[in-house]
Amino acid sequence: DISLSEYFLDRANKDGRVKKAIEKYITKYGNLTKIKGICKEVNPDMECLYNACKHKNNIHTVKYFVEVHKLKIDINCIIKLLDNIGNSTTRYIINGYKEDKKKEEQEKENEKKK
């Protein structure tokens, strides 16, 4: 007999969608045990941490990724979190930051082409 979570993990590994499996559990509070089970098979990456930061009541999952898997909090984590819980001023500032970064990256790309 195979449990549903084991079946889901096995299928996710075969399909190459492990991040999607983790994301499924990140979106619901109280699924840290399931996430830990998946992380025994595959190491979470920064995308997993970013997804965890999208959900305001996810402190246990974020701490697990940072403290156990040594993922580093960066500006993208903060942006994901503030996108979720921020007010209109916060969103305006974040969107301005994102636009500025995008422009900087485009300028760097154009410089490389010259």
Secondary structure, 3 states (H helix, E strand, C coil): CCCHHHHHHHHHHHHCCHHHHHHHHHCCCCCHHHHHHHHCCCCCCHHHHHHHHCCCCCHHHHHHHHHHCCCCCCHHHHHHHHHHHCCHHHHHHHHHHHHHHHHHHHHHHHHHHC
